[in-house]
């Protein structure tokens, strides 16, 4: 399985979108500062994920969320309560 995920920084409340084939490991890597893009943002909480059988589908979805503001905005509206609770 492949996962597209959204993490929320506990330090600055900013969101990060990524994809992986091992969700638990990847969250730990982010929280321990082992990812260049998020190393300075402290620990993270998982606020959303989608799972895919195909790696191509997962990378396409990640790209869609990162490049198309409307797709990202729509998702943020769908999970607005989760964003405030984490």
C-alpha positions, 0 to 999 in steps of 0.5 A: 500500500501507498499513502498520501498523508497530511501532517500538522506541525505542533510547533507552528500549526502548518500542514505538510503533504507527502506520500510513502509506503510506510506511514508509521515510519514516515511520521516518526521520521518527520517528528524526529527531524529526519526530513529536510523539508520539515526538520525545523518544524518540530513534532507532527500529528497525522490529520489525514491520509488516503491509501492506494494500491498503486504507487502511481495513483498515490504520487498523482494524488500528492501532486494534485494536492500540492499543485492545485489550490482548488483540490487542496482547498476542497480537502481542507474544507472536508477535514476542517474539524480534524485540522482544529482538533490535532 
